[in-house]
């Protein structure tokens, strides 16, 4: 029988989908108060793989990654998603919809996991309506996607960003 052991901490990040810099700044300030200061901010990536969010959020959306200095237990991703859902609602246009989308996740040296409030066959239920979605795995230093993966993640355009965050994570776990 295998003995249980404590899990290693993981690197918390959030991926934003936005077009209003003021709303983005408000959201990140709220997250920093709750989680810790960010230790990495990516450039903006045009989000052009789908128009799914345009009716609610408008056109010309951008993606940006932020990672945070405080490492977390993997199960803390549930609280992270519940928090980002609250912030999205507070910063929304009421019935007109969200002005920002905040997707929390974590990574370690082997994988990227995103939190989701949407059911999917590949997602693992955590609790409180939140699922864990293993989005990428890291194999011999390269990110690999799954058949169900999001097109923008499958494209590899975020690989350099994720590698930079992994480097930060490795330095934190060695310290």
N, C-alpha and C positions, 0 to 999 in steps of 0.2 A: 504494500500500500504506500502510495506517495504521501509524503508529509507536506502540509501546507506551509507556505512561507509568505512573508510580506512582499507586496509588489513593489517594483521599482517605480519611482516617480517618472512622469512624462512631461513633455513640453507643451504647454497650452498656447494656442494661437486662435485668432479669429480672422475670417475672411469676410471682407465687406463687399457689398454690391451697392453702389452709390452714384449719385451725380451732383449732389449738393455738398460742397466742402464744409459749410457751416454745420449741417446736420451730422456729417461724418465726424467733425471735431467734437461735437457734443457727445456722440456715442462713445468715442474712444476715451474721452475724459471720464465718463461714467465707468467704463470697463477698467481703466487704470486705477480708479478709486477702490474698486472691488477686488481686483486681481493682483495688480502691481504695475509698475511702469513697464512700458514696452521696451524691449531690447533689440527689436528689429522691425523695420517698416519697409515694405517693398515699394517699387514703383507701381503706378496704376497700369492695369492691363485692360484694354477694351474688351467688353463682354459682348461678343457678337455671335456666339454659337447658337443662341436661341433668342426668340423674342418673347418667351414665356412671361417675363416680369414687366414688359413694357406697358400693358394696360394698367397695371397698378402703380408702377414706379416711373414711367416715362422712358424715353429713348436715350441713347448714348450713355449707357451705364458703364461703370468702371469697377474692376475688382482690385482689391488691395489686401495684402497680408500684413498682420501684426502678430508678433510673438511677445510673450510676457516673461519677465524675469523669474517669477515664482513658479517652481515646478509643482505639479499636482498629482494626486492619485488618479489613476484612469477612471474610477467611478465618479470623480468630481465633475466629469463632463456633463452629468445630468444637471447639476446646479448651474453650470455654465450656460447650458441651453435655456434653462428656465429664466435666467437673468437676461440673456440676449433677447428672448421673446418679450419680456417686460419692457426693455429699452426700446425695441422696435415699436411696440404699441404706444409707449409714451411719446415717441417722436413722430408718430404717424399723423396723417391728415384726417384723422377720424374715419368716417365711412369711405373717404376717398382712397384710403389704403396707406401702405408703408412708404416712407421716404428713404429708408435704408433697410438693407437685409444684412443680418449679422449671423454668420455661420461659424460657431465655435468648433474646435477640433483639438486633437493632440497628435503628437508624433513621438516616436522613439527611434532607435536606429534601424528598426525593421518595418515600420508601417505608419500610415496616416489614417486616422480615424476621425470621421466627422460625426457630430451629433445631429439628430434629426427628430422632428415631431411627426414625420410622415412614415407610415408603414411601407415596407418593401420586403420582398421575399428574402433578400440577402441580409437584411438588417436584423440585429439582435436587440430584443427588448431589454431595456435596463430597468426603468421604473418611472412612475409619474408621467407616463405618456411619451417618454424619450427613448429613442433607439440609437444604437451605435452602428455606424456604417463604415466598415473597413473599405477605404477608397483606393489606397495604393499600398503596394508592398515594395520593399527595397531589397533588391537581389544583386549582390556583387557590385554595390555602389550605384545601381541604376533603379529608377522608379518604374514599376510596372503596374498597369491598370488591370481591371477585371472587365469582363464582358458587359456588366451592368454599369460601368463607370460613367461619370459625367464627361461629355465630349471635351470640355476645356481641360480637365485633368488628364484625359487619355491622350491629348495632343502633345503633352510634354512641355508645354510652355511655362509651367510653374516649377519644373524640376530644379532649376538653379536656385530659386527662392527656397524651396524645401531643403535643398542641400545646405544652404547657408544657415537655416534654422537648425538642422541636424548638427552642424558644426558647433553652434552655440550650446545646444543640448549636451553634446559630448564634453565640451569644456566645463559645463556646470556639473555634470555627474562625476567628472574626474576630480573636481575641487574638493 
